[in-house]
Amino acid sequence: MTNIDNVLQLAIRINRKETTIVPILQRNHGYYALATYINHSIALLISESYDNVALFVDRANREISQINDLLVNPNKDAQSSKRLAEMKLYFDLCFEYLTELKEYLTEGDLLTVQGSRVLPREIERVAGCC
């Protein structure tokens, strides 16, 4: 069973300077929305707003899906490939965090019916990365 300590340790690792070597928290960065959704889920988890956590898990998962759509585009340029390589550790940790967080919410029976409906069935990985 997943415990809160595992989830929080992943949240800490996601936000370390070594993990986010690119300026992902700048609003004009291509992965800013993902970073924002991840960090909102962390704040809401700490405040035990579990249904809202589920909402941001879903948003992060949808953002990963959009990133995947861009990455499989045949017109992908070298800059996109370079950015993907720079973000590999971050994407790996996001997948691990979202997976652990989902397990924590479901195994702990922490969601209402509404929160359970919002939580994605499956957490996506960034294509060609993890």
Phi, psi and omega in degrees: 000137179285135176246165185299327181298319178298316181296315182292326177296321176294321178298320178295314181297322180300325186262006176290149180303323181293333182278318183257068184289341177259159185284063186294338182271006172276134187300337181270002179285143183298336181249019180302316182299318178299313180299320180295315180296320177299312183290329173296319180297325179295312180298317180291327176297315180299324180273004178061033175267071193297320178296324177289328173300314180302321178300316182282335171297316178298316180297317178297318180297319177294323178295319177298321177299318178294321177299317179299320178300320179291323184288332180272359178298127181296343180268013180303133183263174180298327179298319179297318179296319179295315180298320179299315179298320179295330186264003186306310181300317179299313180297319177301314181292324177299315179299312181297315179298311182296323178295312179296319180297316178300315179298317179301315182293318184281315181294328179276359181052049186264356185254148170283177177301317180298314179298322178295325179293327184282326184298128181295148179293323183224139177271131182274152171257155173286126185301136176070017185240302193262000000 
